[in-house]
Structure formats: structure tokens, C-alpha cells
Amino acid sequence: MHDTSRGQAPAPPSEQRGCLFALSQPPLMIFLAVIGGLLLLGAAHDLFLL
């Protein structure tokens, strides 16, 4: 935590974090990989088994 008791405002972050920062998070990538795998499995089932 920043100590702002001396009347100084905390410095703003030098860069804003955007979409690429969000995609670099492991839990999000695992979630997207699971969803993509399920979609791929469903598509392969529809194409080859039905």
C-alpha cells in the first residue's frame, strides 16, 4: 500500500494495462483453452460421427 499520509498523491501508473495484459494471465488462458477444446471436440463429433 502507498503511504499518502504526508499529503502527497500516489503517482499514476506509467502505462495502462490493456487487452494483451489480460490475455497474458494464466487462468484466463486455461479457461479459453478449455472452451476452445470443447468447441473443437463438438465440431469434430459433428463432422465425423454424425
ChimeraX attribute file (.defattr): number of C-alpha atoms within 10 A of each C-alpha:
attribute: neighborCount
match mode: 1-to-1
recipient: residues
	/A:1	3
	/A:2	7
	/A:3	9
	/A:4	9
	/A:5	7
	/A:6	6
	/A:7	7
	/A:8	8
	/A:9	10
	/A:10	9
	/A:11	7
	/A:12	7
	/A:13	7
	/A:14	6
	/A:15	6
	/A:16	7
	/A:17	9
	/A:18	8
	/A:19	7
	/A:20	8
	/A:21	9
	/A:22	12
	/A:23	12
	/A:24	10
	/A:25	10
	/A:26	10
	/A:27	11
	/A:28	12
	/A:29	13
	/A:30	11
	/A:31	11
	/A:32	13
	/A:33	12
	/A:34	12
	/A:35	12
	/A:36	12
	/A:37	12
	/A:38	12
	/A:39	12
	/A:40	12
	/A:41	12
	/A:42	11
	/A:43	12
	/A:44	12
	/A:45	11
	/A:46	10
	/A:47	9
	/A:48	7
	/A:49	7
	/A:50	6
